[in-house]
């Protein structure tokens, strides 16, 4: 009997969808090694493998069979994806062109000994970033440089602006995946893209105000307000937007600071200075990675308190998603500062979800945890923190929490039951 590798559900599958990987045609109890590999858009190779034994009927079902070792161990149905590791150290798996899928090659090898492994079967599993019916529109409106993702249907739908961090460029993969869940999402670039400034320099909040106005005017967006989703530097920009701009109802912040960071932020006749930092205070880990956790000054101490975002003006509610092993900055400390300052000004307490064993880069489900990668500005391999298994589980839960939060506060009638770790 031929060995067959199957992936269910068959057909169009998005990156954030779990699948059932199974192998049939094996002998009962047969030891095998499963291997996954993909090449990213730069041609870099990522691999993961795990050792298994087939069941009594010769069937190996990864939703039921625990891995006996390899890149991971235990019952991990999606382990062959989240455990993918780059052949090139500190190379992060991202997706720039969301209009094309990633092709994941799945192989079944005979035995557990890498010196004698023999190929028994293989298949190629495509994982997409645009769900069925989701449309991508390039946005060049005024100064705005962005990509808009529209879910299928007549709408209108809740609207969200999605901002990434200090690496720059236009990151679309989170917005494209979120759109298939019933949101209009604007992935917004703010430097290092097309005719935008090449380097992160003085930022004008009016640029982001244009993005809010663009969304509120769009016929597919359900007003009277929108949501914000920000990660790292994009998070403190979202805090500033929620504090100064109108038309914002709900904000999700992933590992962000409560102060303005990197560069000064200007709005009309006001300037919020940047939180001070000293790169000379950086450390080098035993693996030779750059650790800049201690390079940032305390935003509560003078004169750095001037960089604090004025949350007394903020429009909530807020959801802070915190990796407790974030090595970029003290995200849990900043979330608590935000909570105290909001409540001191009569605002509701924000929702704070903390994930143990989780580092800085919290992506959608099944992306390999980025424990370290080359920083886009520093051009150094940076330690971001996290333990792969815990970080991967946090990504699954956080993705559901984000959707639940926006559905609740952007007046969507649908509801999603959040998963639990």
N, C-alpha and C positions, 0 to 999 in steps of 0.2 A: 504494500500500500504506500502511495506517495505521501511524503510529508508536505503538509499545506499550512501556510501561515495566513490567518484571517484577521481582519480588523473590522470591528462593528461599533457603530453603524457604518455601513458601506456608503460610498458616495461622498458628497461634499461635506467636509468636516472642518470646522474652524479650530484655530490653535487653542482656544480656551475650553474646548469640548473634551470631556473624558471619553475614552474608547475602551473597548474590550479586545485585548490581544490574545489570541489562542493559537495553538499549534495542534494539529491532528495528524494521525498516521504514524505516531511513534509507538515503540514497544512499551508495554506496561513497566513503569519504574525506570525507563531509560534516562540516563543522565545527558543533559544537553546544556549548551550555552546559547543564550539569546544575545544578539548584538544589534545595536541601533547606531546609525551614523547619518549625518547630513553635512552638506557644505553650505556655508552662508553666502551672502552676496559678494563677499570678497574672496571666495574660494577657500576659506579656512575650514578645516575639518573638525567636527565635533563627534565624539564617540561615547557610548556607554555599553556595558555588558553586565549580565547576571547569569548565575548558574542555577539550574532547576532540575527537577526529576519529574518525569511524566506521571500522570495518575494511573490507576489500575486499568482503565480502558485505553491507555495510550494517548489520552488527551491532556494537553497542558493549557490550563486557563489561568491567566495572570490575575484575574479577579479572585481566584481561590487558592492559587499555589504560591507559597512564600519563596522568595529568592534565597538561595543558600550561600550567597556571597557574590563578590564582584564589585560593581560600582555602588551597590546598595544591598541590603539584606532585609528579609521579612516580607510581609504582604504589602506590595507597592505596585498596584495595577498600572500606574503611569510612570513608574520609576525609570523606564528606558528613555523617557523624554526629559524629565526634570533632572536626571543625573548625567545628562550629556556634558562632557568636559571638552574644552578646546585643546587641540593638539599644540597650538601656540599659547603659551602661558599668558594669563590675564587678558585673554581676548573674550569680549562679551558678545553673547548671541543677541542680536537685535534684528529688526526688519525695517528696511528703508522703503522698499517698493511693496506696498501692501496689496498691489493688484496681481501679484504672483504668489503662489504658495511655496512653502518649503517642502521638499521631497525627503522623507525619512526612509532610509533603507533598513528593513528589518531582516535579519538573517538568523537561521537556526543552525548551530554547529554541533556535531556529535561529540559528546563527552565533556569533561570539565578540565582536561589537560590542554593548555594552549599549544603544546608542541605537537599534538596529534589530532587536533580538531579538524573535522571534515564537514564541508557544507552539505546540509541536508535539504534546505529549502529557504526561500526568500520571497519578500514582497516589497513593494514601494508604497508607502502611505503618504498621501498629500495632505498637508495641513494649511488651510487657507486663512486669510486675514479679512476678507470681505465675505460676510454671510450672504446667503441667497437673497437677492433683491436689494441689497444695500448698495447705494450709489455714492461714488466719490466725486466731488466737484472741486476743482482748483479754484482758490480764492485769491484774486488780486483786485481788491476794492480799496481805492485810496491808498493809504500806506500799508494796508493789511496784506500779509503774505501767510497763507494758511491753506488747509484742506478741510473741506466740509463733508461729513458723512451723514447720509440720509437713510433712515430705515425704510423698508417697503411699506406701502400703504398710503392713504390719503392724509393722515395726520389730523391736526397738528400734534407734535410730540414735545416732551420736555427737552429743553436745550441745555447744553453743557459746553463750556470752554475748557480745553485740556492744555495744561502747560507743563513742560518738562524743565530740567535743570540747566546747569551752567555749561553743558557740553555744546549747546547751540544746535542749529539746524532745525529741520522740521521732523519731529517724531510723530508718526501717524498710527503705529500699530495698536496702541491702547485705545485711541479714538475709534479706529475702524472696528475693533472687536466689541467695544461698548455699544456702537450703533446698532448692532444686530439684536440688542436687547430692548430696543424701542426708544432710543434717544437720538436726537440730532446733536452731533458732536463736532465742534470746531477745534481741530488740532492747530495751534497757533505758534508760529515761529516768531522770535523777537531779536535774534541776531544770527550771524553766520549762515545766512540763507538768501540766495538770489541777490537782490540789491539792498538788503538790510546790512547794517554795519557788520564788519567781519569779526570784530572783537566786542566783548561785553563792556560797554562804556556807560556814560550817563543815560539812564532810562527815563523816558517820559511816560507817565501814567495815561496821558491822553491817547497814546497808541492802543492801550488795552481798553480804554473807554470806547474807541472806535469799534473794537471787536464786540463789546457788549451791545452797542447800538446796532451793529450788523445783525447779530443774532435776534434781537428783539423785533427787528423789522422783517425778518425772514418769514414768509408765509407758512412754512412747515414747523415753525417753532411756536409752542404754546406759551403765551405770556401769562401774567404780566411781568414775569421775571425768569431768570435762568440760574443755573448752578455753575460752580467752578470746581475743577479738579486739578490740584497742583502737587508736584513732587519736587523736593529739595528746593533749589532756588525758585522754581516755579511756584512752590508753596507759599513763600513769603510774598511773592507778587500777588498771589490770590488773596492773601490776608490784607494787603494794601488795597486791592480792588474792592473787597468786601467792606473796607473801612471808609472809602472815599466815593465810590461810584454807586449810582442808583441802579435798580433793576436786578439786584442779586439776592436770591433767597436762601441758597444752601451752598456750603463750601466744604469740600473734602481735601484734607491736607495730609500728604504722605511724607513722613520724616522731614519736617520743615522747621525753620527757625521762627521765633516770634519777633525777631528784629529784621530790619532790612539788611541784606548781605551783599557782598561783592562790590557793588558800585552805588553811588547816590541815586535816589529816586526823586524825580521832579514831578510836580503837579501844580499847574497854574503858578502862583507865586510862592509855593511851598517846596522845601527840599528836606527829604529824610536822608541823613548821612548813612554811610555804610558802617556796619559793625566792624570794629577794628580786628585785625588778625595779624599774626606774626609767623610767617612760614619758617623762620629760623627755629621755632619751637617744635617743629615736626619730629617724629620718631621714625625709625626704620625697624620693621618687624624682623623676626628671625628668618623669614622667607625673603627678605630684601624688599618688602613693600613699603610704600610711603603711607604713614599714618598721621593725619593732620587733625585728629580729635582735639588736641590741646593747643592748637594754634589760634583758636577763637577766643576773644575776650568775653568776659561775663557781661551780658546786656543789661544787667540790673545795676552795675556799678558805673559811676560817673567817669568819663563823659559819655560812655557808651549807651546810657539810657536814652540819649537823643535819637539813637537808631531804632528804638522800640516803635513798632507800628501802633498807632493810636486806636486801640481796640474799643475805646469808649464810643467810637462812631460806627463800630462794626455792625453789619446786618447778618444775623445768624439765621438758622443754626449752623453749627460747625461739627465736623467729624474729624478727629485727629487719629491717624493710623500710625502707630509707633513700633519700630523695630527696637527691641530692648538691647540688641547687640549692635546697634548702629554705630559705626566707627567714624562717620563723617562729622557728626556733632551730637550733642546730648539731646536727642529728640524728645525723650521722656521728660526731661527737665524743662524744655521749652514748652511742651504741651501743658504742663502744670502751671507754668507762668501765665500762659494764655488763659487757662481756666480761672485762675485767681483774678486776673485783671478784668476779664469779662464780667465776672460776678461782682467785683468791686464797683463796676459801673452799672449795675442793675440788669445785666444781660443774663440770659439763661446759661447754665453750666453746659459746656460743650461735651459731646460724647467722645471719649478717649478709649481706643482699643489698643492694648499693648500685646505684642507677640514676643514671647521668649525665644531665644535662639535665632532671632531674625535680624538681618543687617539693614543696610541703607537702601539698597535698590529693590524695592518691592514692585514686581511686575505682575501682569496678568497670569493666571494659572499655567503651569507646566513649562514656563520659561525656566531654563537652568538658573539657579540662584547665582547672582553675580557677587561672589565673595570678594573678588578683586578684579579690577580691570584698569586699563590705561585711561586716565582722566583726560577729558577733551581739552581742558585749558592748561593744566599743569604738564601734560604729556609725560606723566610718570605713572607706573603701575601703583594703584592706590588700594589699600586694604579697606573694604567696605563692611566687613563683619558678617556674621551669620553662620549657622550650622545647616548644611544642605537639606536634610530631611525636615527639620523644623521650619526653615525658611520656605520650603516648597509648600508645606501645609498652610502656612500663614498666607501665602499668595492666593490659594484657593478660597480661604475664608474671607480675606479682605476683599476679593473681587465680588463676592456675594453681598458683603456688608455695604460696599459702595453703591451697588444697584438698589439695595433695599432703602438706603438713606435717601437717594435721589428720588426714588418713586414716592416715598412718603412725603417729602418736602417740596417736590415740584408738581404736586397735584395730579399725579398719575394714579388712575384707579386700579391698576394692576398691583399685585404684591408678590414678592419673592420671599420664600422662607430661607433665612440665612443658614448656611451649614455651620457645624460646630467642629472644632478640632477634637 
